[in-house]
């Protein structure tokens, strides 16, 4: 190989490597978040998965707060193999309670669906909070909302530690994802226990700012509708800025708080990204 060709070959490798790295962080504005009729049918199929594919259980932590939860276990587990754990936090409103089924929305069912499990076998944990898991407070300095965790989150973190001891969980591949209040609780969890998680995805949440210094090594993906009036996007925009842009941030045009779940979100994109991450 001649020197000019060799130099071109090396340059191509370097540029390709840089391009791959850059996909791990940065801001992207999604122009069209609309679904086709066909893709809407796929979302309905996920939502209609039976609750019974998840086992029901409960846990009482040190704070004596009972956490009811559902857990999906990978099929045909190999005894000598460890599997990732995906924790899915629900939003406020109807999912809050004690029936141990209202928290089984589209996100936990996405990760438990046959299409995703065939490619990414994993445990899926869906805890149900008895009350709010995260409160919102106005930051008068930044002029935006920030979140603070409630004590029930500590009980869920203790539950995760307990499951690590009792299931074949790959402790380098524990992931957390949530929507709305659950998205806020994702950032609360990463802030409280950065040692526990390999990565997190917060959808339409309100972040926590006071422990940002703990998050530098954790891959984080923010997803937020630009037209969200329930949890305004400006909090995530400021969080992205204070994280020195070193996280992923999808800003969805023409998307409110209630129409964020399309197949762009509920396809393979998020699982594919999550399962690549390992605790550093």
ROLUMLO-887744 format. One record per residue: x, y, z of N, C-alpha, C in turn. Coordinates in steps of 0.2 Angstrom, whole numbers, plus 5000, padded with zeros to 4 digits. Layout:
# ROLUMLO-887744
XYZXYZXYZ/...
END
This chain:
# ROLUMLO-887744
500449945000500050005000500450065000/500350114995500750174995500650215001/501050265002501050305008500350355008/500250385002499650425002498950385003/498950315000498350275002498350255009/498950245012498950225019498750275023/498950335022498750395026497950405025/497650395019496950405018496650345022/496850285022496550235026496550245033/497150265036497150285043496650345045/496650395041496150455042495450425042/495350385038494650355037494450315044/494950275046494850245053494650295058/495150345059495050395064494450425064/494250455058493550485057492950445059/493050375057492450335058492450325066/493050315069493050305076492750365080/492950425078492650485081491850495080/491650475074490950475072490550435077/490850375078490550325083490450355090/491050385092491050405099490550465100/490450505095490050565095489250545096/489150485093488450465094488250445101/488750445106488650435113488350495116/488450555113488150615116488050665111/487650715113487450775108486750785108/486550835105485850855105485550845098/484950815098484650805091483950835091/483750875087483050895086482650845081/482150815083481850765079481250805076/481250805069480750855066480050825066/480050755065479350735065479250665069/478850675074478850615079478150585078/477850595072477150565070477250485069/476750455070476750385069476250365063/476450315059476050295054475450245057/474950225053474450175056474750115057/475250085053475550025055475950025061/476350085062476750085068476350095074/475750125074475250125079475050055081/474950015076474749945078475249915082/475949925080476449895084476449915091/476349975093476250005099475649975103/475149965100474549935103474749855105/475049825101475349755102475749755108/476149805109476549805115476149815121/475649865121475249875127474849815129/474649775124474149725125474549655128/475149665129475449605132475149595139/475049525141474749515147475249535153/474849555158475249575164475549515167/475249455166475449395169476149375167/476449405162477149385160477649405165/477349455170477749475175477549445182/478049425186477949395192477749455197/477349445202477149495207477449475213/477749525217478049525223478049585227/478349585233478349645237479049645241/479249705243479849715247479749765252/480049755258480049805263480749825265/480949895264481649915265481749935272/482349965273482549995280482050045282/481750085278481250135280480550105282/480550045281479850005283479350035278/479550045272479050065266478950005262/478349985261478249925257478249945249/478649905245478649925238478349855235/477749865231477549815227477849815220/478049765217478349765211478149705207/478349715200478249655195478949645193/479149585191479749575188479649515183/479949535177479949485171480649455171/480649385170481249355170481449325163/482049325161482149295154481949225154/481749205148481549135147482149095145/482149035147482648985146483349005148/483349035155484049055157484549005158/485149015156485748975157486048985164/486148935168486348935175487048975175/487448975171488149005171488149065168/487549095166487549165163487249215167/487449275167487149335170486849375165/486249405167485849445163485749515165/485649565161485549635163484949645166/484849695170484249715174484049785171/483449785169483149855167482549875172/482649935175482149955180481750005177/481150005177480650045173480250085179/480350155179479950195184479350225180/478750215184478150245181478050315182/477550345179477350415180476850425186/476650485187476150505193475450485190/474950495195474250485193474050415194/473750385189473450315189473950265191/474550265189475050205191475250205198/475150265202475350265209474850225213/475050185218474550145221474850085224/474350035225474549965228474249905224/473949915218473649865215474149815212/474749845211475349805208475249785201/474849825197474749815190474749875186/474549935189474449995185475050025183/475650005186476350025184476549985177/476149935175476349895169476149935163/476449985161476250025155476750005150/476750045144477050025138477850015139/478150045143478850045144479149975147/478849955152479049885155478849835150/478349835146478149785142478549785135/478749845134479249855128479849805129/480149815135480749775137480649705138/480049685140479849615141479549585134/479449625129479149595123479549545120/479249495116479649445113480249475108/480049525104480549555099481149575103/481049615108481649645112481949585116/481649545119481949485123482349445119/482149435112482449385108483149415107/483249475106483849515105484249535111/483849555116484149575122483849545128/483949485130483649445136483949485142/483449495146483549535152483049535157/483149545164482649555169482349625168/481749625169481349695169480949705175/481149755179480849765186480449825185/479849825187479349875187479049885194/479349925198479149945205478549995205/478049985210477550035210477550075216/477550135216477650185221476950195224/476950195231476350205235476150285234/476650325234476550395233476950425228/477050485227477550515222478250495224/478650475219479350455220479750515219/479550575217479950635215479550695216/479750745219479350805220479750865216/479350915214479650965209479651035213/480151065213480251125216480551185211/480251245212480551295208481251325210/481651325206482351345207482351425205/482351465210482251535209482851565205/483451535206484051555203484051545196/483951475194483851455187483251475184/482751485188482051505185481751445181/481751385185481551325182481451275187/481051215185480951165190481551115191/481651095197482051035198481750985202/481950925203481650875206482050855212/481650825217482050795223481650735225/482050675227481750615228481450605235/480950565235480550545241480850485244/480750475251481050415254480950345251/480350345247480150275244480650255239/481050305236481550285231482150245235/482350265241482850225244482650155245/481950135246481750075247481850035240/481650065235481750035228482550025227/482950065229483650055228483849995232/483649985238483749925242483449865239/482849875236482649815232483049795227/483349835223483849815218484449785220/484649805226485249775229485049705231/484449695234484249625236484149585230/483949605224483849565218484549545215/485049585216485649575214485949515217/485749505224486049445228485649385226/485049385223484649325223484449305216/484649345211484549325204485149335200/485149305194485849305190485849365186/485949415190486049485187486749505185/486849535179487549555178487549625181/487949635186487949695190488349755186/488649735180488949795176488449815171/487849785171487349805166486649815169/486549865174485949875177485749945174/485149945171484950005168484250035171/484150095170483550125173483250175168/482550175167482250215162481550235165/481250285163480650305166480350365162/479650375163479350425160479050475165/479050535163478750595167479050595174/478650585180478850575186479450525186/479250465183479750415182480450435179/480350485174480950505171481350545176/481050585180481350625185481650575190/481350525192481650475197482250435194/482250435187482950405184483550455186/483450515186484050565187484150555195/483550555199483650545206484050485208/483850435205484250365206484950365204/485150395198485850405196486250445201/485850495203486250545208486350515215/485850475217485950445224486450385223/486450345218486850285218487150275211/487650325210488050315203488450255203/488550225208488950155208488550095206/487850105206487350055204487250045197/487250095193486950095186487450105181/487250065175487750075169487550135165/486850145165486550195160485850215162/485650275160484950285162484650325156/483950325155483550355150482950395154/482950455153482450495156481950525151/481350505151480850535146480350585149/480350645147479950695149479950705157/480550705159480650715167480850785168/480950795175481250855178481850825182/482450855180483050825183483250855190/483750825193484050845199484650885198/484850935201485450975199485950975204/485850955210486350965216486850915216/486750855212487250805212487550795205/487550845201487750835194488450805194/488850825199489550805199489650735199/489150695202489250625202489050585196/488850625191488550595185489050595179/489550615179490050625173490150565170/490250505173490450445170489850405168/489250425169488650385167488350405161/488250355156487950375150487150395151/486950455149486250475151485950495144/485350475143484950495137484250535140/484250595138483650635139483150635133/482550625134482050635128481450675130/481350725127480850775129480450805123/479850815124479450845119479450925119/479650955114479751035114479051065117/478451035115477851075117477551045124/477951015128477750985134477651045139/477051055141476851105146476751075153/476751005154476650985161477350975164/477850955161478550955163478950995158/479051055158479351095153480051075151/480151085145480851055143481451095145/481351155147481851205149482351175155/482051135159482451105165482951055162/482651015157483150965154483651005149/483451055146483951095142484551125147/484351145153484851175157485251115160/484951055161485350995164485850975158/485650975152486050955147486651005146/486551075147487051125147487551115153/487251105159487751095165488051025165/487850985161488250915160488750925154/488850985152489351005147489250965141/488550955139488350925133488550855132/488850825138489150755137488550705138/487950715136487450665136487050665130/486650615129486150615123485550655125/485350695120484750735121484250745115/483750705115483250715109482750765111/482650815107482050855108481550845102/480950825104480450805099480050865097/480050885091479550935088478850915088/478450965089477650945089477450895093/477850885099477650835104477550865111/476950845114476750865121476950805126/476750815132476850765137476550705136/475950705132475550645132475550605125/475950635120476050595114476750585112/477150575118477850565117477950485114/477550445116477650375115477450355108/477850355103477750335097478250275095/478250245090478750195089479450215088/479550285087480250315087480550295094/480150305099480350295106480250215108/479750185105479550115107479850065103/480250085098480650035094481250005097/481749985093482349955096482850005098/482750065096483350115096483550115104/483050125108483350135115483650075118/483250015117483649955120484249945117/484349955111485049945107485549985110/485350045112485850095115486050075122/485450055126485550045133486049985134/485849925130486249865131486949865129/487149915125487849925124488249955130/487949985134488250015140488449975145/489049985148489249945154489549995159/489449975165489750015171490450025170/490750085171491450095170491750085177/
END
